[in-house]
Amino acid sequence: MPRIRLAILQMRGSESRDTNVRRTIAQIEKAADDGAQIVCLQELFTGPYPCQSEDYRMFDWAETIPGPTTEEMAKIAKARGIVIVVPLFERRAPGLYHNTVAVIDDDGSLAGIYRKMHIPDDPLFYEKFYFTPGDLGFRVIPTRFAKLGVGICWDQWYPEAARLFALAGAEILLYPTAIGWIHADKAEFGQGQLEAWQTMMRSHAVANGIWLGAPNRVGVEQELEFWGRSFVVSPRGEIVAEATSADEEIVIADCDLSLSNEVRTHWPFLRDRRIDAYQDLVKRWID
């Protein structure tokens, strides 16, 4: 199996869609110059993170798929022969919005989309006000370079989702993210929150014997300080590339897809699953 060069972008968001897209394209070009074949952007990259309050004006950031951003990314993907994972605020129909990823293949075609399945409702993350839960399931999206399982932020806390992507044949898991500290909580809980996030990502990689990349935002937006630390994990759970918590960065890792088979034969978790005994997993609670 091939060795794939993966790039994940860690960037700041601004109040200008055109500025965000232009600056992101410049980073995609740099990643392609460095040999990247798959480039994954951060969650909702075209604007500021919109969910810190329930504000109807934020729906203006939404767009259709296909639409202006996917068209721009398709031109870059085709010109550079790369795959681009594009997270967007999707306007599906009047009054119907999703937190969505569009995957653009190396020929500029739309390889597939994923709509965020798990929608949080926490202080400063009021996503249920904006987004309808996804209705496409945990589909794997085939591209020229690899089969991708793409979740979005809150999805990354659910081992069930990672396992379903893996069982469907994903070769790389990607989790575009917008996660950070609330100022009032950072001193007491900040380090633990960051470590919990990284622990979950590493556990998905180990449990499924799979490569994983998690691009995050960086910088302060209103009351949230996005902690960056975007990283790529090997099927053994090793962090093979990681960004800082303060800077915009391109994180690049060479992913040897054949390592999944090696790891899965040494740690045969998929072999030893008791699929005959897991029926209760589809229940909300076992009474």
C-alpha positions as CSV (number, residue, x, y, z in Angstrom):
1,M,0.0,0.0,0.0
2,P,1.2,3.5,-0.7
3,R,2.8,6.2,1.5
4,I,0.6,9.3,1.5
5,R,1.8,12.8,2.4
6,L,-1.0,14.4,4.5
7,A,-1.1,18.1,5.4
8,I,-3.5,19.6,8.0
9,L,-3.8,23.4,8.2
10,Q,-4.0,25.2,11.5
11,M,-5.2,28.8,11.0
12,R,-6.9,31.8,12.5
13,G,-10.4,32.8,11.4
14,S,-11.4,36.4,10.6
15,E,-14.5,38.3,9.8
16,S,-13.9,38.2,6.1
17,R,-14.8,35.2,4.1
18,D,-12.8,36.3,1.1
19,T,-9.7,36.9,3.3
20,N,-10.0,33.5,5.0
21,V,-10.4,31.6,1.7
22,R,-7.5,33.6,0.0
23,R,-5.2,32.9,2.9
24,T,-6.1,29.3,3.1
25,I,-5.5,28.8,-0.6
26,A,-2.0,30.3,-0.1
27,Q,-1.4,27.7,2.6
28,I,-2.8,24.9,0.4
29,E,-0.4,25.9,-2.3
30,K,2.5,25.8,0.2
31,A,1.5,22.3,1.3
32,A,1.3,21.2,-2.3
33,D,4.7,22.6,-3.0
34,D,6.0,20.4,-0.1
35,G,4.5,17.3,-1.7
36,A,1.2,17.1,0.2
37,Q,-1.3,14.9,-1.6
38,I,-4.2,15.3,0.9
39,V,-4.8,18.7,2.6
40,C,-7.4,19.0,5.4
41,L,-8.7,22.3,6.5
42,Q,-10.1,23.3,9.9
43,E,-13.8,23.2,10.9
44,L,-15.9,26.0,9.4
45,F,-12.8,27.6,7.9
46,T,-14.4,30.3,5.8
47,G,-15.4,32.5,8.8
48,P,-15.3,33.0,12.6
49,Y,-16.6,30.2,14.7
50,P,-20.3,31.1,14.6
51,C,-21.8,29.4,17.6
52,Q,-20.7,31.4,20.6
53,S,-24.2,32.9,20.8
54,E,-27.6,32.3,19.1
55,D,-27.4,35.0,16.5
56,Y,-29.6,34.7,13.3
57,R,-27.1,36.9,11.5
58,M,-24.6,34.1,11.5
59,F,-26.7,32.1,9.1
60,D,-25.4,34.5,6.4
61,W,-22.1,32.7,6.5
62,A,-23.7,29.5,5.1
63,E,-23.4,28.5,1.5
64,T,-24.6,25.7,-0.8
65,I,-22.6,22.6,-1.8
66,P,-21.6,22.8,-4.6
67,G,-21.1,26.5,-4.2
68,P,-18.5,29.3,-4.3
69,T,-16.0,27.8,-1.9
70,T,-16.1,24.3,-3.3
71,E,-15.7,25.7,-6.8
72,E,-12.6,27.7,-5.8
73,M,-11.2,24.6,-4.0
74,A,-11.9,22.4,-7.0
75,K,-9.8,24.6,-9.2
76,I,-6.9,24.3,-6.8
77,A,-7.3,20.6,-6.4
78,K,-7.3,20.0,-10.1
79,A,-4.4,22.3,-10.9
80,R,-2.2,20.8,-8.2
81,G,-3.5,17.2,-8.4
82,I,-4.4,17.0,-4.7
83,V,-7.3,16.1,-2.5
84,I,-8.7,18.9,-0.4
85,V,-11.0,18.3,2.6
86,V,-13.2,21.4,2.9
87,P,-15.3,22.0,6.1
88,L,-18.2,24.4,5.5
89,F,-21.4,25.9,7.0
90,E,-23.8,24.3,4.5
91,R,-27.1,25.9,3.5
92,R,-29.0,22.8,2.3
93,A,-32.5,24.5,2.0
94,P,-34.3,27.5,3.5
95,G,-34.1,27.0,7.2
96,L,-32.0,23.8,6.9
97,Y,-28.3,24.0,7.7
98,H,-25.5,21.5,8.4
99,N,-22.0,21.5,9.6
100,T,-20.5,19.8,6.6
101,V,-17.3,18.6,5.0
102,A,-16.9,18.5,1.2
103,V,-14.1,16.3,-0.1
104,I,-12.7,17.5,-3.5
105,D,-10.7,14.8,-5.4
106,D,-7.6,15.5,-7.4
107,D,-9.5,16.0,-10.6
108,G,-11.6,18.8,-9.1
109,S,-14.7,16.6,-8.7
110,L,-16.7,16.3,-5.6
111,A,-15.7,12.9,-4.1
112,G,-18.4,13.1,-1.4
113,I,-19.7,15.0,1.6
114,Y,-20.1,14.2,5.3
115,R,-22.6,16.0,7.6
116,K,-21.7,16.3,11.3
117,M,-23.7,13.6,13.1
118,H,-23.1,14.7,16.8
119,I,-24.2,18.3,17.5
120,P,-23.1,19.8,20.8
121,D,-24.9,22.3,22.9
122,D,-22.4,23.7,25.5
123,P,-21.5,27.2,26.7
124,L,-20.1,29.1,23.7
125,F,-20.7,26.0,21.5
126,Y,-24.4,26.5,20.7
127,E,-24.4,24.4,17.6
128,K,-27.9,22.9,18.0
129,F,-29.2,26.4,17.2
130,Y,-27.5,26.3,13.8
131,F,-27.0,22.8,12.6
132,T,-29.3,19.9,11.8
133,P,-27.7,16.5,12.7
134,G,-26.2,14.7,9.7
135,D,-28.3,12.2,7.8
136,L,-25.6,10.5,5.7
137,G,-24.2,8.2,8.4
138,F,-20.5,7.4,8.7
139,R,-19.6,7.1,5.1
140,V,-16.1,6.5,3.8
141,I,-15.2,8.8,0.9
142,P,-12.9,7.3,-1.7
143,T,-10.3,9.6,-3.2
144,R,-7.4,9.0,-5.6
145,F,-4.9,8.7,-2.7
146,A,-6.8,7.1,0.2
147,K,-10.2,6.2,1.5
148,L,-11.1,8.9,4.0
149,G,-13.3,8.7,7.1
150,V,-14.1,12.3,8.0
151,G,-15.8,13.4,11.2
152,I,-16.2,16.9,12.5
153,C,-15.1,18.1,16.0
154,W,-17.7,16.8,18.4
155,D,-17.8,13.5,16.4
156,Q,-14.3,12.9,17.6
157,W,-15.3,12.0,21.1
158,Y,-17.3,9.0,20.0
159,P,-15.5,5.7,19.6
160,E,-18.5,4.3,17.8
161,A,-18.1,6.7,14.9
162,A,-14.4,6.0,14.5
163,R,-15.0,2.3,14.6
164,L,-17.7,2.5,11.9
165,F,-15.5,4.6,9.6
166,A,-12.8,2.0,10.1
167,L,-15.1,-1.0,9.5
168,A,-16.3,0.7,6.3
169,G,-12.7,0.7,5.0
170,A,-11.3,4.1,5.9
171,E,-7.5,4.3,5.6
172,I,-7.2,7.7,7.2
173,L,-9.5,9.3,9.8
174,L,-9.7,13.1,9.7
175,Y,-11.4,15.4,12.3
176,P,-11.6,19.1,11.3
177,T,-11.9,20.8,14.6
178,A,-12.7,24.1,16.4
179,I,-11.9,23.4,20.0
180,G,-10.5,25.7,22.6
181,W,-10.6,27.1,26.1
182,I,-13.3,29.3,27.7
183,H,-11.2,32.0,29.5
184,A,-12.8,31.4,32.9
185,D,-12.0,27.7,32.7
186,K,-8.5,27.7,31.3
187,A,-6.5,28.0,34.5
188,E,-8.2,25.1,36.3
189,F,-9.3,22.8,33.5
190,G,-7.3,23.8,30.5
191,Q,-4.5,21.3,30.5
192,G,-6.8,18.5,31.3
193,Q,-9.1,19.4,28.5
194,L,-6.3,19.5,26.0
195,E,-4.9,16.1,27.1
196,A,-8.4,14.6,27.0
197,W,-8.8,15.7,23.4
198,Q,-5.4,14.2,22.4
199,T,-6.1,11.0,24.3
200,M,-9.3,10.4,22.5
201,M,-7.7,10.9,19.1
202,R,-4.8,8.6,19.9
203,S,-7.2,6.0,21.3
204,H,-9.2,6.0,18.0
205,A,-5.9,5.4,16.1
206,V,-4.9,2.5,18.4
207,A,-8.3,0.9,18.6
208,N,-8.7,0.8,14.9
209,G,-5.1,0.6,13.7
210,I,-5.4,3.6,11.5
211,W,-3.8,7.0,10.7
212,L,-5.6,10.1,12.1
213,G,-5.3,13.8,11.6
214,A,-7.0,16.6,13.6
215,P,-6.6,20.2,12.3
216,N,-7.7,22.8,14.8
217,R,-8.2,26.5,14.8
218,V,-5.8,28.8,16.6
219,G,-6.2,32.3,18.1
220,V,-8.8,34.1,20.2
221,E,-12.3,34.7,18.9
222,Q,-14.5,36.6,21.4
223,E,-14.6,34.4,24.5
224,L,-12.9,31.3,23.1
225,E,-9.1,30.7,22.9
226,F,-8.6,28.0,20.3
227,W,-5.7,25.9,21.5
228,G,-4.3,24.8,18.1
229,R,-2.0,21.8,18.7
230,S,-3.2,20.2,15.4
231,F,-1.6,16.8,15.1
232,V,-1.3,13.6,13.1
233,V,-1.3,10.2,14.9
234,S,0.1,6.8,13.6
235,P,-1.9,3.5,13.9
236,R,0.3,2.8,17.0
237,G,-1.0,6.0,18.7
238,E,2.3,7.9,18.2
239,I,2.0,11.7,17.6
240,V,4.2,11.9,14.5
241,A,3.6,15.6,13.8
242,E,2.1,18.4,15.9
243,A,1.7,22.2,15.8
244,T,2.1,24.7,18.6
245,S,-0.7,26.2,20.5
246,A,-0.2,29.8,19.2
247,D,0.9,29.9,15.6
248,E,-0.6,29.3,12.2
249,E,1.1,26.2,10.8
250,I,1.0,23.5,8.1
251,V,1.4,20.1,9.8
252,I,2.7,17.5,7.4
253,A,3.2,13.8,7.9
254,D,4.1,10.9,5.6
255,C,1.5,8.1,6.3
256,D,2.5,4.6,5.3
257,L,-0.9,3.0,4.8
258,S,0.6,-0.5,5.0
259,L,1.3,0.1,8.7
260,S,-2.4,-0.5,9.4
261,N,-2.1,-4.1,8.4
262,E,1.0,-4.6,10.5
263,V,-0.5,-3.0,13.6
264,R,-3.8,-4.8,13.2
265,T,-2.1,-8.2,13.1
266,H,0.0,-7.4,16.2
267,W,-2.9,-5.8,18.0
268,P,-5.8,-7.9,16.5
269,F,-8.7,-5.9,18.0
270,L,-10.8,-6.2,14.9
271,R,-10.2,-10.0,14.8
272,D,-11.3,-10.5,18.4
273,R,-14.4,-8.3,18.4
274,R,-17.4,-10.1,19.9
275,I,-20.0,-8.9,17.3
276,D,-22.4,-11.5,18.7
277,A,-22.5,-9.8,22.0
278,Y,-22.7,-6.1,21.2
279,Q,-26.5,-5.7,20.5
280,D,-27.0,-3.5,23.6
281,L,-24.8,-0.8,22.0
282,V,-27.8,0.4,20.0
283,K,-29.7,1.2,23.2
284,R,-29.6,4.6,24.9
285,W,-29.0,2.9,28.3
286,I,-29.1,-0.7,29.6
287,D,-31.9,-0.8,32.2
